[in-house]
Amino acid sequence: MQKMDSRAETDKEKKILLAESYRDAEKLNGEGDAEAIKIYAQAFEMDPEFYSFVRTLEAYEKSLGEETTIVLPSDSEFFQYFSAPTKD
């Protein structure tokens, strides 16, 4: 009977450690996300056009893989940074 109690206690400790580890990981992820948002906000305040450019590049990277085929009009806002600059 003692062996069974020992195993149950070990299983309980394992579950507690896993739950605490998960909680700590989620807390760290949240803190990282908050820091990233803070950095993005600061970047936007410094240069909104550059921030928009960087975010667009990130969208391209997430949307367009090696095997991705996408058909959009050439004047699509999604491709705004691929078009030639207009002369003012």
Number of C-alpha atoms within 10 A of each C-alpha: 5 7 8 9 10 11 11 12 12 12 12 12 12 12 12 12 12 12 12 12 12 12 12 12 12 12 12 12 12 12 12 12 12 12 12 12 12 12 12 14 13 13 16 14 11 11 10 13 12 12 17 14 13 13 13 17 15 12 12 13 10 9 10 12 9 5 6 7 7 8 5 9 9 11 10 9 11 14 14 13 12 10 10 7 8 5 4 3
